[in-house]
Amino acid sequence: MELFLRPLEDPTDVTWSIIWLLVILLFGVTYYIDYIMRMAFDELGDEQSNQPEGCGSGSADSTADPSH
């Protein structure tokens, strides 16, 4: 049991397993955010390429007669 519960040689020493865990977690979160952003920009690009030429993202009544 001493192998699992042995005291630290220097209590002020850095616990490297926690640092490695945080580094791996940071890389994972960064990759996941990058993936989400890439998918969002791909969807925006698909929406713009599917619109007919000359159509903007404004209201459909933008060409209506203003006197009515």
Buried (B, 14 or more C-beta within 10 A) or exposed (E): EEEEEEEEEEEEEEEEEEEEEEEEEEEEEEEEEEEEEEEEEEEEEEEEEEEEEEEEEEEEEEEEEEEE
